[in-house]
Amino acid sequence: MRQLLFPCETRIGYHLFFWVTWGIGGPSELGWTFKCGRIMHRGVIVVCRMNSSRLPGKTMATIEGRPLLWYVCSRLLVNDEFRDSLCVATSQEWFDEPIAQFCRQQGIPCFRGDSKDVAGRIIACAESRGWDSFARVNGDSPFVDASLLQQAFEALSDGNCDFVTNLAPRTYPYGVAIEVMRTPWYRDWMLNRLDAADREHVTRSIYRNLESVRYRNLPRLDGDLSDWSLTIDTAKHLEWFRELFREPSFDWVQMDYASVIAQRQPDRRVG
């Protein structure tokens, strides 16, 4: 079943939604609901590049015939909400053309911007898509959790914060980071708070100045897993990820980050 919402603004500043629950054979249920305020548009930006210093070309490194970027995007696309609100952000440099070509083949929007000014590239991407808020996901994180992103967007929508993270403090593994922010707020932050070095690292200055930020942290309630790493950062990590698919019992769709840590023992993060 899938519920589709058709909004109509009322004279009293609310949105009236006519909703249809859509089943296999067609519409199966009709109704009305109300929601205060205007419709919010949100999306997910996957940031990636080919010139990684530790593992050059990792974004398009193949695992079972598919590039790493496919695995990152497939984790996000399992969530219906993100199927029409996902965009890959890479640079305009020639070496990132394979990323853009992959996106064209897969029908995934791709935004290209400055290679050094990653913050500027991300905010331009969000604004070009008309998103009021967005999540930043790294392209080396195939175990990103779409349900956590959903929770973060819901936390942001209550209006009491501008930034939602699970890194302050970190209790999730590296590679399962969540960072969701309001687009106008981040543009203002970028213009007034970021120096040239910070513009390459997107959110580093936010964590240095959390006392000035209306933020919310989402801790992991089932135990601290922050000493584990699930990012594909080195050749060793890439080979470990490839080894997973050589096991007959491995199911990419069903295997979440916690199960991988419990059963497949990735690297522990040192320091």
Sequence and secondary structure as in RCSB ss.txt:
>XXXX:A:sequence
MRQLLFPCETRIGYHLFFWVTWGIGGPSELGWTFKCGRIMHRGVIVVCRMNSSRLPGKTMATIEGRPLLWYVCSR
LLVNDEFRDSLCVATSQEWFDEPIAQFCRQQGIPCFRGDSKDVAGRIIACAESRGWDSFARVNGDSPFVDASLLQ
QAFEALSDGNCDFVTNLAPRTYPYGVAIEVMRTPWYRDWMLNRLDAADREHVTRSIYRNLESVRYRNLPRLDGDL
SDWSLTIDTAKHLEWFRELFREPSFDWVQMDYASVIAQRQPDRRVG
>XXXX:A:secstr
 EEEEEEEE TTSEEEEEEEEEETTEEEEEEEEEEES    EEEEEE  S  SSSTTGGG EETTEEHHHHHHHH
HHTSGGGTTSEEEEEESSGGGHHHHHHHHHHT  EEEE SS HHHHHHHHHHHTT SEEEEEETT TT  HHHHH
HHHHHHTTSS SEEESBTTB S BT   EEEEHHHHHHHHHHH  TTGGGTTTHHHHHTGGGS EEE   TT   
TTBB    SHHHHHHHHHHTTSTT  TTT  HHHHHHHH   B   
